[in-house]
Amino acid sequence: MTMRRTMLLLFAIADFVALPLLAGAQSMVDSRDSSGTAAVSASATPQLDLTYVLPTQKTKVRNYVFDAFGPYPMVGAAFAAGINQAKNTPPEWKQGAEGFAKRFGSDFGIVAVSTTTRYALAEAFKEDTLYYRCECTGVFPRLRHALFSTFTARRGEDGHRGFSFSDLVAPYAGTMTAVYAWYPSRYSAKDAFRMGNYSLLWYAGANVGLEFLYSGPHSLLSRMHLNNGHGAPDPGPNHPGSANPGSTP
């Protein structure tokens, strides 16, 4: 895979996130900084509540069901199946409705296994893999934050960031399972690794889209749950982008 194809794929994924639906969508929330707290010293500016809040078990379960079996992974699987159908990959599945159904089921299965692996490992390693938007400004700092978040997660009560083993392993767990469970026998671990790279790029592209698509708590995207798709803990009432106390998102 050439660098040009890689970059084109990444930006194509980010563009697709702009559609109403996206496979494997990450949560859209206003992030807190890595230290877990921050303050604004200007007297004319109210104190911001940036304290990190650890997601509850109920939130994690709801997030898992939504990410693994909700509408976004379904539409994402249909999108990927359409691409594979056009490329006739794998050719053993042929064309037509039956071929598309096999490709859709395969891609949906990969998402389900990858998501299950991510949440299971995150629970085992005490990681919070939800996506938290950057407090920084500027395109490149925010882009860097989105891409960096692909390989990192929150840890501990203070929400400090660290390398995420679950985020790195999950995409390859899904494709490995597909290759050895339902793909044609000629496929090998090398093919699974290659497909896992694409899954990881998809995940990074989703983070980029989630970082830049936020347009306020009352936006259409918010009503479609793209702004807080995972139900991650909301920031305090004084946080930028938060709904006013008592208001309805």
C-alpha positions in Angstrom: 0.0 0.0 0.0 1.5 3.3 -1.1 1.6 6.4 1.0 -0.7 8.2 -1.4 -3.3 5.5 -1.2 -3.0 5.5 2.6 -3.6 9.3 2.8 -6.5 9.1 0.3 -8.1 6.4 2.3 -7.7 8.3 5.6 -9.3 11.4 4.2 -12.1 9.4 2.5 -12.9 7.9 5.9 -12.9 11.3 7.5 -15.3 12.6 4.8 -17.6 9.6 5.3 -17.9 10.4 8.9 -19.7 13.6 7.8 -22.6 11.5 6.7 -25.4 10.9 9.1 -24.0 7.4 9.9 -20.6 5.9 10.5 -19.4 2.4 11.4 -17.6 2.1 14.7 -18.3 5.7 15.6 -16.5 7.1 18.7 -18.1 9.3 21.2 -18.4 13.0 20.6 -17.8 14.9 23.8 -15.9 17.9 24.9 -12.6 16.6 26.2 -10.9 17.5 29.4 -7.2 18.1 29.4 -4.8 15.3 30.2 -4.2 16.4 33.8 -7.9 16.2 34.4 -8.3 19.8 35.7 -7.7 23.2 34.3 -8.6 26.8 35.2 -9.0 30.1 33.5 -7.3 33.0 35.3 -9.0 35.9 33.5 -11.4 37.6 36.0 -14.0 38.2 33.3 -14.1 34.5 32.4 -16.0 32.1 34.6 -14.2 29.1 36.1 -14.4 26.1 33.8 -15.3 22.6 35.1 -12.8 20.4 33.3 -12.6 17.6 35.9 -12.4 14.1 34.3 -15.2 11.8 35.2 -14.7 8.1 34.9 -17.5 6.4 32.9 -19.8 4.1 34.9 -20.3 0.5 34.1 -23.7 1.2 32.8 -22.3 3.8 30.4 -19.7 1.3 29.2 -22.2 -1.4 28.5 -24.5 1.0 26.6 -21.5 2.2 24.6 -20.5 -1.3 23.7 -23.9 -2.4 22.5 -24.2 0.8 20.5 -20.7 0.6 19.0 -20.8 -3.1 18.1 -24.4 -3.6 17.0 -25.9 -0.1 16.5 -26.8 1.7 13.2 -23.3 3.2 12.7 -21.5 -0.1 12.3 -24.3 -1.4 10.1 -24.0 1.4 7.7 -20.2 1.3 7.9 -20.3 -2.4 7.1 -22.6 -1.7 4.1 -20.2 1.0 2.9 -17.2 -1.3 3.1 -19.2 -4.2 1.5 -20.0 -1.9 -1.4 -16.3 -1.1 -1.9 -15.4 -4.8 -1.7 -18.2 -5.7 -4.1 -16.9 -3.2 -6.6 -13.4 -4.7 -6.3 -14.8 -8.2 -6.3 -13.0 -9.0 -3.0 -12.8 -11.9 -2.2 -13.6 -13.2 -5.8 -14.9 -16.5 -4.3 -17.9 -14.7 -3.0 -18.8 -13.5 -6.5 -21.3 -10.8 -7.3 -25.0 -10.2 -6.9 -27.2 -10.0 -3.8 -25.7 -13.1 -2.3 -22.1 -11.8 -2.7 -23.0 -8.5 -1.2 -24.7 -10.3 1.8 -21.6 -12.3 2.4 -19.4 -9.2 2.3 -21.8 -7.2 4.5 -21.9 -10.0 7.1 -18.1 -10.3 7.0 -17.5 -6.6 7.5 -20.2 -6.4 10.2 -18.6 -9.4 12.0 -15.2 -7.7 11.9 -16.6 -4.6 13.5 -18.4 -6.7 16.2 -15.3 -8.7 17.0 -13.0 -5.6 17.0 -15.3 -3.7 19.2 -15.8 -6.6 21.6 -12.0 -7.0 21.9 -11.5 -3.3 22.5 -14.0 -3.1 25.3 -12.9 -6.4 26.9 -9.2 -5.4 26.9 -10.0 -1.9 28.0 -11.9 -3.3 31.0 -9.0 -5.7 31.7 -6.3 -3.0 31.5 -8.5 -0.3 33.2 -8.6 2.0 30.1 -11.1 4.5 29.0 -11.0 4.4 25.2 -13.9 6.9 24.6 -12.9 9.8 22.4 -12.5 13.2 24.1 -12.3 16.3 21.9 -9.2 18.5 22.2 -9.4 21.8 24.1 -6.7 23.2 21.8 -7.4 25.4 18.8 -6.1 25.3 15.3 -6.4 22.6 12.6 -3.0 20.9 13.1 -3.1 20.7 16.9 -6.6 19.2 16.8 -5.6 16.8 14.0 -2.6 15.7 16.0 -4.8 15.1 19.0 -7.3 13.1 17.0 -4.6 10.9 15.5 -2.7 10.6 18.8 -6.0 9.4 20.5 -6.0 6.4 18.1 -3.2 4.9 20.1 -3.9 6.3 23.6 -6.6 6.0 26.3 -7.5 7.6 29.6 -6.3 5.8 32.8 -7.0 6.1 36.5 -9.2 8.4 38.4 -7.5 11.5 37.0 -7.9 10.5 33.4 -4.2 10.8 32.5 -3.3 9.5 29.0 -1.2 6.5 28.2 -0.6 4.0 25.4 -3.6 1.9 24.7 -2.9 -1.7 24.1 -6.7 -2.4 23.5 -7.0 0.2 20.8 -3.9 -1.1 18.9 -4.9 -4.8 19.1 -8.6 -4.6 18.5 -8.6 -3.9 14.7 -6.3 -6.9 14.1 -8.3 -9.2 16.3 -11.3 -8.6 14.1 -9.5 -9.2 10.8 -7.6 -12.2 12.2 -10.9 -13.8 13.3 -12.4 -13.1 9.8 -9.5 -14.7 8.0 -9.5 -17.9 10.1 -13.3 -18.2 10.6 -15.1 -17.4 7.4 -12.7 -16.0 4.7 -11.6 -18.4 1.9 -8.8 -20.7 2.9 -6.2 -19.1 0.7 -6.2 -16.1 3.0 -3.4 -16.0 5.7 -2.2 -14.0 8.7 -0.5 -11.6 6.2 -3.8 -10.8 4.7 -5.4 -10.3 8.1 -2.6 -7.9 9.1 -3.1 -6.0 5.9 -6.9 -5.7 6.5 -6.2 -4.8 10.1 -4.1 -1.8 8.9 -7.2 -0.6 7.0 -9.3 -1.0 10.0 -6.9 1.0 12.1 -6.9 3.8 9.4 -10.7 3.7 9.6 -10.6 4.2 13.3 -8.2 7.1 13.0 -10.3 8.7 10.3 -13.4 8.3 12.6 -11.5 10.2 15.3 -10.6 13.0 12.9 -14.3 13.3 11.9 -15.4 13.3 15.5 -12.9 16.0 16.4 -13.9 18.4 13.6 -17.6 17.8 13.1 -18.8 19.2 16.5 -21.1 22.2 16.0 -22.7 22.7 19.4 -25.1 20.9 21.7 -28.2 21.9 19.8 -26.9 21.0 16.3 -28.4 18.4 14.0 -25.4 16.1 14.5 -26.1 16.3 18.3 -29.7 15.3 17.8 -28.4 12.3 15.7 -26.1 11.4 18.7 -22.9 12.0 16.7 -21.7 14.5 19.2 -21.9 12.2 22.1 -22.4 8.8 20.5 -20.9 6.9 23.4 -22.7 8.7 26.2 -19.4 9.6 27.8 -19.5 11.8 30.9 -20.5 15.3 29.9 -18.4 18.3 30.9 -19.5 20.7 33.6 -22.1 23.3 32.9 -19.5 26.0 32.4 -17.5 24.0 29.9 -17.4 25.5 26.4 -19.9 23.7 24.2 -21.9 22.4 27.1 -25.6 22.8 27.1 -26.9 25.4 29.6 -28.1 24.0 32.9 -31.7 22.8 32.4 -31.5 22.9 28.7 -32.3 20.0 26.4 -29.5 18.9 24.1 
